[in-house]
Amino acid sequence: MAKFSPFYLTIHGQRQQFDEPVVMGILNATPDSFFAGSRKQTEAEIADRANAIISEGGVMIDVGACSTRPGGIVVDEAEELARMRHALEIVRREQPDAILSIDTFRPSVALMAIEEFGADIINDISEGEVFVPGDDTLLDTMRSAHTGYILMSQQPTMETTAELFREKVEFLTSKGIQDIILDPGYGFGKDIAQNYAMLKEQSQLETFGLPVLAGVSRKRMIFQLLGTSPAEALNGTTVVNAIALMEGADILRVHDVREAVEAVRIHSSLFTFNP
């Protein structure tokens, strides 16, 4: 287990250094995300969730408006845009200084979030398909706004994930996108055994020299293994988050912010206490 190395992102136009892992809180402006406790739709629910993420120690708010859960229904573009705009208006009002991440695979949603709300990061599950071939509109907007990008893998192994990351990182940097975060994509395109093999090998991603995000919160890899449900998966999530930190995660994307922040604090203490 290597000592944590600071990472850097451009936030609100300023280069910012992060001296320990940070927690990204999930805000789902949807009626059907896989964990029922994360579904926030009314103004009061969205405001309360945004405020809770920050008050519990979260640094980033990841807003999603279209569920991508297994077996779920993907809403149309107009519905996702409407949900996202509604949520972002409230989040920016309540927490104007929070680092705002946009969970979407649609270029129009990403553009709207950057242009209207100054989104700091685009969180894309599509392995880069959010960028339309032959149309650099989103890339140009992200470059000029210094918007970060989370590149997620749906590949089943570390070998194929590393191949994907090498290809996509080269493409993104050639387009002037500098703040790239790597997400091994737990729960996407992987069975339970492959998820845990990826977790065990996650530290290999450090060779890219880029921040790594781990998003395991209450996922099937935890509750199926334990024979429970998403609602009962908090303890398992905390255990896996701790392992992810030990394997080099820089960002934890979670439903349960306080518990993840405590995991980060305990992990960081391994390097601050000198007997």
C-alpha positions in Angstrom: 0.0 0.0 0.0 1.7 3.2 -1.2 1.3 6.5 0.5 -1.3 8.8 -1.1 0.0 11.3 -3.6 -1.8 14.6 -4.1 -3.8 15.1 -7.3 -4.9 18.2 -9.1 -8.0 19.4 -10.9 -9.1 22.7 -12.3 -12.1 23.9 -10.4 -14.0 27.1 -11.1 -11.1 28.1 -13.3 -8.4 27.6 -10.6 -5.9 24.8 -10.3 -6.7 23.0 -7.0 -4.6 20.5 -5.1 -6.2 17.6 -3.2 -4.0 16.3 -0.4 -6.1 13.3 0.6 -8.8 11.2 -1.1 -12.1 13.0 -1.5 -15.7 11.8 -1.4 -18.2 12.4 -4.2 -21.8 12.2 -3.0 -24.5 10.8 -5.4 -27.6 12.9 -6.1 -30.0 11.0 -8.3 -32.8 13.2 -9.7 -34.7 10.1 -10.8 -37.6 8.0 -9.7 -35.9 4.6 -10.5 -32.2 4.5 -9.5 -31.3 1.1 -8.2 -31.0 2.3 -4.6 -34.4 3.7 -3.5 -32.8 5.8 -0.8 -30.9 7.9 -3.5 -34.0 9.0 -5.5 -34.5 12.8 -5.1 -37.1 14.6 -7.2 -38.8 17.4 -5.4 -37.1 20.8 -4.7 -36.9 20.1 -1.0 -35.5 16.6 -1.5 -32.8 17.8 -3.9 -31.9 20.8 -1.7 -31.7 18.6 1.4 -29.5 16.0 -0.4 -27.1 18.6 -1.8 -26.7 20.2 1.6 -26.3 16.9 3.4 -23.5 15.8 1.0 -21.5 18.9 1.9 -22.3 19.0 5.6 -21.2 15.3 5.9 -17.8 16.1 4.4 -18.4 15.5 0.7 -16.4 17.6 -1.7 -18.1 16.7 -5.0 -21.8 16.4 -5.9 -22.5 14.0 -8.7 -25.9 14.7 -10.3 -27.7 12.1 -12.4 -31.0 12.4 -14.2 -31.2 9.1 -16.1 -30.9 5.8 -14.4 -28.5 3.3 -16.0 -29.2 0.5 -13.6 -29.4 -3.1 -15.1 -32.9 -3.7 -16.5 -33.9 0.0 -16.1 -35.6 2.1 -18.7 -33.4 4.8 -20.3 -35.5 8.0 -20.5 -35.5 10.1 -23.6 -33.1 13.1 -24.1 -35.8 15.7 -23.4 -36.7 14.1 -20.1 -33.1 13.9 -18.9 -32.5 17.5 -19.9 -35.5 18.7 -17.9 -34.6 16.6 -14.8 -31.0 17.7 -14.9 -31.8 21.4 -15.3 -34.3 21.3 -12.5 -31.8 19.6 -10.2 -28.8 21.8 -11.1 -30.8 25.0 -10.5 -31.4 23.8 -6.9 -27.9 22.4 -6.3 -26.2 25.6 -7.5 -28.5 27.7 -5.4 -27.9 25.7 -2.3 -24.2 24.9 -2.8 -22.7 27.4 -5.3 -19.1 26.5 -4.4 -19.4 22.7 -4.5 -17.5 20.8 -7.2 -20.3 19.8 -9.6 -20.1 16.5 -11.5 -22.7 15.6 -14.2 -23.5 11.9 -14.6 -24.6 11.6 -18.3 -23.7 9.9 -21.5 -25.5 12.5 -23.7 -23.6 15.4 -25.3 -26.6 17.8 -25.0 -26.9 17.2 -21.3 -23.2 17.7 -20.7 -23.2 20.9 -22.8 -26.2 22.4 -21.0 -24.6 21.7 -17.6 -21.4 23.4 -18.6 -22.9 26.3 -20.3 -25.7 27.1 -18.0 -24.4 25.9 -14.6 -20.6 25.8 -14.9 -20.3 22.1 -14.3 -16.8 21.1 -13.2 -16.7 17.5 -14.3 -18.5 15.3 -16.8 -19.0 11.7 -15.5 -19.5 9.5 -18.5 -20.3 5.8 -18.3 -20.1 5.3 -22.1 -16.4 4.9 -22.5 -16.2 8.1 -24.4 -19.3 7.7 -26.6 -20.5 11.1 -25.3 -18.1 12.6 -27.8 -19.7 12.4 -31.2 -17.3 11.5 -34.0 -16.7 14.4 -36.3 -18.3 16.9 -33.9 -15.9 18.6 -31.5 -18.5 20.9 -29.9 -18.5 19.2 -26.5 -14.7 18.8 -26.5 -14.2 22.4 -27.5 -16.6 23.6 -24.8 -14.9 21.4 -22.1 -11.4 22.6 -23.1 -12.4 26.3 -23.0 -14.2 25.9 -19.7 -11.5 23.6 -18.2 -14.1 20.9 -17.5 -12.8 17.7 -16.1 -13.8 14.3 -17.4 -14.4 10.9 -15.8 -13.5 8.1 -18.2 -15.2 4.9 -17.1 -14.4 1.4 -18.4 -17.0 -1.3 -19.1 -14.3 -3.8 -19.9 -14.2 -7.1 -17.9 -10.5 -7.2 -17.1 -7.7 -4.9 -16.0 -5.8 -5.8 -19.2 -8.6 -4.6 -21.5 -9.4 -1.7 -19.2 -5.8 -0.5 -19.4 -5.9 -0.8 -23.2 -9.1 1.3 -23.3 -7.6 3.9 -21.0 -4.4 4.3 -23.0 -6.4 4.8 -26.2 -8.9 7.2 -24.8 -6.5 9.2 -22.7 -4.3 9.8 -25.8 -7.4 11.0 -27.7 -8.6 13.3 -24.9 -5.2 14.9 -24.3 -4.8 15.5 -28.1 -8.0 17.5 -27.9 -6.8 19.6 -24.9 -8.7 17.8 -22.1 -6.2 17.7 -19.2 -8.2 16.8 -16.1 -9.0 13.2 -16.7 -10.1 10.9 -13.9 -10.1 7.1 -14.5 -13.0 4.9 -13.3 -12.5 1.1 -13.6 -16.3 0.8 -13.8 -17.3 -1.5 -11.0 -20.6 -3.1 -11.8 -20.4 -2.3 -15.5 -19.7 -5.2 -17.9 -18.3 -7.4 -15.1 -19.5 -10.3 -13.1 -18.9 -10.5 -9.4 -15.6 -12.3 -9.8 -14.4 -9.8 -12.4 -15.3 -6.9 -10.1 -13.2 -8.2 -7.3 -10.3 -9.1 -9.6 -10.4 -5.5 -10.8 -10.5 -4.2 -7.2 -7.4 -6.4 -6.3 -5.5 -5.0 -9.3 -6.8 -1.4 -9.1 -3.4 0.0 -8.0 -2.0 -0.8 -11.5 -3.9 2.2 -12.7 -1.4 4.4 -10.8 0.9 4.0 -13.8 -1.3 6.5 -15.7 -0.5 9.3 -13.3 -4.2 10.3 -13.2 -6.7 10.3 -10.3 -8.7 7.1 -9.9 -12.4 7.0 -8.9 -14.0 4.0 -7.3 -17.8 3.7 -7.5 -18.9 0.6 -5.6 -21.6 2.1 -3.4 -24.3 -0.5 -2.6 -23.7 -2.3 -5.9 -24.5 -5.8 -6.9 -20.9 -6.9 -6.4 -21.6 -6.3 -2.7 -25.2 -7.2 -2.0 -25.3 -10.3 -4.3 -22.1 -11.6 -2.7 -23.6 -11.2 0.8 -27.1 -12.4 -0.2 -28.7 -9.1 0.9 -30.1 -6.0 -1.0 -28.9 -2.5 -1.8 -30.7 -1.2 1.3 -28.6 -3.6 3.5 -25.3 -3.0 1.7 -23.8 -0.1 3.7 -21.4 -2.2 5.8 -20.2 -4.1 2.8 -19.8 -0.8 0.9 -17.6 0.6 3.7 -15.4 -2.4 3.6 -15.0 -2.3 -0.2 -14.4 1.5 -0.1 -11.6 0.9 2.4 -10.0 -1.7 0.1 -10.3 0.7 -2.8 -8.5 3.4 -0.9 -5.7 0.9 0.0 -5.5 0.1 -3.8 -5.0 3.7 -4.7 -8.5 5.3 -5.1 -8.4 9.1 -5.0 -12.2 9.7 -5.2 -15.0 7.6 -3.6 -18.4 8.0 -5.3 -21.0 7.1 -2.7 -24.5 7.2 -1.5 -23.4 7.3 2.2 -21.1 10.3 2.5 -20.4 10.4 6.3 -19.3 6.8 6.4 -17.0 7.2 3.3 -15.5 10.4 4.8 -14.7 8.4 8.0 -13.1 5.7 5.9 -10.9 8.3 4.2 -9.9 9.8 7.6 -8.9 6.4 9.0 -7.0 5.5 5.8 -5.2 8.8 5.9 -4.2 8.2 9.6 -2.0 5.3 8.5 0.4 7.9 7.0 0.1 10.7 9.6 0.7 8.9 12.9 4.3 8.1 13.7 4.7 5.7 16.7 
